[in-house]
Amino acid sequence: MMFDDQHEQFRNLWESVQIARGVEYSLFTFGDSDLPYFLVTSGTDDDRLVRVRRGQITISRARIITPDSARPEFQNFFEENEDFGIPDFLMARTAAFSNLKLSNQHVSEDIVTDTVEEAVDRLNRQLDAEEEDRVAILTAPAALAGVALFKYASHRVVESAADNLGELRERGFLP
């Protein structure tokens, strides 16, 4: 029963954050991949402020093959006491994040008078006008900002897996 409660809590958190605009590029098989983003967060009932944060997640893959027991590292993803146990929840279910170092860097943050939807529309128009296809737009309640970043990073890792395995085969690391 406890597992069902944890699973339900995780599902609710996961579904409350969205990747409003994704990117289609694979992560590098070796070395660092940068994932620039805009994170649009809704305020609490008290302040109702919408914030637009610009940042970048860097995913560093092992440059040498390390043991499978190496745990991933997460830097600057969650505010203190905000992670809701999500990294541990996924790691306990053998999510393939070993040997990764994930770090997040906030570049800027603005408070806007738009709603979340208006802010996302404005950012989409801006990115389209700039022909920018490598910047994601994420949305989340303010308290779940770290969950949105984690969801985006994990989505990119999973989506890149097939290309990364293909490259490992091409280089002779896999049969």
Protein Blocks (a to p, Z undefined) as FASTA:
>chain_A
ZZmmmmmmmmmmmmmpccfbccfbdcdfbhcddddddddddddfklopacdddddddddd
dfbdcdfklccddehkbcghklnommmmmmmnopafehiacddddfbdcddfbdfklmmm
mmmmmmmmnopakbccddddfklmmmmmmmmmmmmmmmmmmmmmmmmmmnopaZZ
